[in-house]
Amino acid sequence: MEGFTESSSVGKCNRMPFPELLEHDRKVVRNSKMFLELKDKLASFVSEIDRVRCLALGSFSKDSPARYQLALLLEMIDFLTSASIRCSVYDPVFNKDDIKFIESLGDSWSVDEKVPWDLECSRNTLYYLPHAPLSLSEVVVKEEQPRIFLANHLLQHTDRYTKQELFEKYPLMSKLVNLLNLGGLGSCPMVNDGFVRYVSKKSRKRRNKIQYREPELEFDAIESYFTDCRILTDFESGKLLRNSIWLNAFSDLTLHCIE
């Protein structure tokens, strides 16, 4: 699948067997304030969601943060329904142990580079992309059209680009960021993209300042399925995600609604 970046992780020697480590991590996630907040914001979608698509999970058999990300995935599925829910996962870094574990979870689980269901199912699918690169997020939004999108905070994940750069490199991400700045932020501050410069001494005599701003961008020219994007929770601006035993497993995680 396009959009993934190559990654590597150094396996750590774990004294406990994997099932015990995973159960420990699930308990940590289950009892966390982060998960309590997530359940509260997902509650209104419970009756709709019948599928989960998880990408960029990492190699959870050998990496602790990825194992916590898997723990959250399993806890979300338990919360969403007591019946069988389809879950499609994929990451090119999966090894044979990762795949074997996923296969052990039953017929409702599958490893799929391409989404295994029709596009109209996206509305009832929870998308979970922990630490996905922008290139992957762009591809997923273009090809799979997610609505409920648990992934990196779109504003924080794109703030290293100017508006022009983001518009040219990741147009759909750019359009989503613009929609957030127009009104989908709730209590989050608006982003100021302009800057002011003084000019020559002659101009200063007139006590004028020239304001330079990035060019006006034609966001409406970007073809997309959505007209709105809002943040349902950023976990108290990330406070509920930091300083925990799971380290950086959930840094910048944010629940978005794209419609």
C-alpha positions in Angstrom: 0.0 0.0 0.0 1.3 3.4 -0.9 2.1 5.9 1.8 3.9 3.8 4.3 7.5 4.7 5.2 10.2 2.2 5.9 10.8 1.7 9.6 12.7 -0.5 11.9 12.5 -1.4 15.5 14.9 -3.1 17.8 13.5 -6.1 19.5 13.7 -6.1 23.2 14.1 -9.1 25.4 10.9 -9.6 27.3 10.9 -11.8 30.4 7.2 -12.4 30.3 5.4 -14.3 27.5 3.6 -12.2 25.0 0.1 -13.1 26.1 0.9 -12.0 29.6 2.5 -8.8 28.4 -0.5 -8.0 26.2 -3.0 -8.7 29.0 -1.0 -6.4 31.3 -1.1 -3.6 28.6 -4.8 -4.1 28.0 -5.5 -3.7 31.7 -3.4 -0.5 31.7 -5.3 0.9 28.7 -8.7 -0.2 30.0 -8.2 1.6 33.4 -6.8 4.8 31.9 -8.4 8.2 31.8 -7.5 8.3 28.1 -9.7 5.3 27.3 -12.5 6.6 29.5 -12.4 9.8 27.4 -12.3 7.8 24.1 -15.3 5.6 25.1 -17.3 8.7 26.0 -16.7 10.2 22.5 -17.2 7.0 20.7 -20.5 6.2 22.5 -22.7 8.0 20.0 -21.2 5.9 17.2 -21.4 2.4 18.8 -24.7 1.5 17.1 -23.2 2.4 13.7 -19.6 1.0 13.8 -19.4 -2.6 12.5 -15.8 -2.6 11.2 -12.4 -1.4 12.2 -9.5 -0.6 9.8 -6.2 -0.4 11.5 -3.0 0.7 9.7 0.5 1.6 10.9 0.2 -0.5 14.1 3.8 -1.5 14.2 5.4 -4.9 15.0 3.6 -5.6 18.3 5.4 -8.9 18.9 8.7 -7.2 19.6 7.9 -3.5 20.2 6.4 -2.3 23.5 4.6 0.9 22.1 3.1 -1.1 19.3 1.9 -3.7 21.8 0.1 -0.9 23.7 -1.4 0.3 20.4 -2.7 -3.3 19.8 -4.0 -3.3 23.4 -6.1 -0.2 22.6 -7.4 -1.7 19.4 -8.6 -4.8 21.3 -10.2 -2.7 24.0 -12.0 -0.6 21.5 -13.4 -3.6 19.8 -14.6 -5.0 23.1 -16.2 -1.7 23.9 -17.9 -1.3 20.5 -19.8 -4.5 20.4 -20.3 -7.8 22.1 -21.0 -9.5 18.8 -18.4 -10.1 16.1 -16.9 -7.0 14.5 -14.7 -7.2 11.4 -11.2 -5.9 11.8 -8.8 -5.4 9.0 -5.2 -4.6 9.9 -2.0 -4.0 7.9 1.5 -2.8 8.4 4.4 -3.8 6.1 6.6 -4.2 9.2 4.5 -7.2 10.5 6.6 -10.3 11.0 5.4 -13.9 11.0 4.6 -13.7 14.8 2.5 -10.6 14.3 0.5 -12.3 11.5 0.2 -15.6 13.4 -1.3 -13.7 16.4 -3.8 -11.8 14.2 -4.9 -15.1 12.5 -5.4 -16.6 16.0 -8.1 -14.0 16.8 -10.6 -15.6 14.5 -12.3 -15.3 11.1 -13.4 -11.7 11.7 -9.8 -10.6 11.7 -7.7 -10.3 8.5 -4.4 -8.8 7.3 -5.2 -6.7 4.2 -3.0 -4.2 2.4 -6.1 -3.0 0.5 -9.4 -2.5 2.2 -11.4 -5.7 2.0 -14.9 -4.2 1.8 -16.8 -1.7 -0.4 -16.3 2.0 -0.2 -19.8 2.6 1.2 -18.8 0.7 4.3 -16.4 3.5 5.3 -19.1 5.5 7.0 -19.5 2.6 9.5 -15.8 1.9 10.0 -13.6 3.2 12.7 -10.2 4.1 11.3 -7.3 3.7 13.7 -3.9 4.9 12.4 -1.5 5.3 15.3 1.6 7.2 14.1 0.8 7.0 10.4 3.0 9.1 8.2 1.3 11.9 6.3 1.8 10.1 3.1 -0.3 7.2 4.3 -3.0 9.4 5.8 -3.3 11.2 2.4 -3.7 7.9 0.6 -6.2 6.5 3.1 -8.4 9.7 2.9 -8.2 9.6 -0.9 -8.9 5.9 -1.4 -10.9 4.7 1.6 -12.8 7.9 2.6 -12.8 7.5 6.4 -15.4 9.2 8.6 -14.4 8.3 12.1 -10.7 8.9 12.2 -8.5 8.1 15.2 -5.0 9.2 14.2 -2.4 11.8 14.8 -3.7 15.3 15.5 -4.0 16.8 12.0 -2.9 20.2 13.0 0.1 19.1 15.0 1.1 16.5 12.5 1.2 19.0 9.7 2.6 22.1 11.4 6.1 21.6 10.0 4.8 22.6 6.6 3.7 26.0 5.4 0.1 26.2 4.0 1.5 26.3 0.5 3.8 23.3 1.0 1.1 21.3 2.5 -1.4 22.2 -0.2 1.1 21.1 -2.9 2.3 17.9 -1.3 -0.7 16.6 0.6 -3.8 18.4 -0.8 -6.4 16.4 1.1 -4.5 16.9 4.4 -4.3 20.6 3.6 -8.1 20.8 3.0 -8.8 19.0 6.3 -6.5 21.4 8.2 -8.2 24.4 6.6 -11.6 23.0 7.6 -10.4 22.6 11.2 -9.1 26.2 11.2 -12.4 27.4 9.9 -14.4 25.9 12.7 -13.7 22.4 13.7 -11.4 23.1 16.6 -13.8 23.7 19.4 -11.7 25.4 22.1 -8.4 24.9 20.2 -6.7 28.1 19.1 -6.8 29.3 15.5 -3.6 29.1 13.6 -2.2 32.4 12.3 -0.4 31.9 9.0 0.5 35.5 8.3 3.5 37.5 9.4 4.5 41.2 9.4 7.7 42.8 8.1 8.9 46.4 8.1 10.4 47.7 4.9 12.7 50.5 3.8 13.5 53.7 5.7 11.4 55.6 3.2 8.4 53.5 3.9 9.0 53.8 7.7 8.8 57.5 7.3 5.2 57.0 6.4 4.8 54.7 9.4 3.4 52.0 7.3 3.9 48.3 7.6 3.5 45.9 4.8 1.8 42.6 5.7 2.9 39.6 3.8 0.7 36.5 3.8 0.8 33.2 2.0 -1.1 33.1 -1.3 -4.8 32.4 -1.2 -5.3 28.7 -1.8 -8.2 27.2 -3.8 -9.3 24.5 -1.3 -12.6 24.1 -3.2 -10.6 23.0 -6.2 -9.4 19.9 -4.3 -11.8 17.1 -5.1 -13.0 15.3 -2.0 -15.9 13.5 -0.4 -15.9 15.7 2.7 -17.0 19.3 3.5 -16.4 19.3 7.2 -13.8 18.1 9.7 -14.0 18.4 13.5 -12.0 17.2 16.5 -14.1 15.1 18.8 -11.3 14.8 21.4 -7.6 15.5 21.6 -7.5 14.0 25.1 -7.2 17.3 26.9 -4.6 18.7 24.5 -2.6 15.5 24.9 -2.5 15.6 28.7 -4.1 12.2 29.0 -1.6 10.7 26.6 1.6 11.9 28.2 3.7 10.7 31.2 2.3 7.2 31.2 3.8 3.7 31.2 3.0 3.4 27.5 5.6 6.1 26.7 5.0 7.5 23.2 2.5 4.9 22.0 -0.3 7.4 21.8 1.4 10.8 21.3 -0.8 13.3 19.5 -3.6 10.7 19.1 -6.9 12.5 18.3 -10.4 11.5 17.3 -11.6 13.3 14.2 -14.9 13.2 12.4 -14.7 13.8 8.6 -17.9 14.3 6.8 
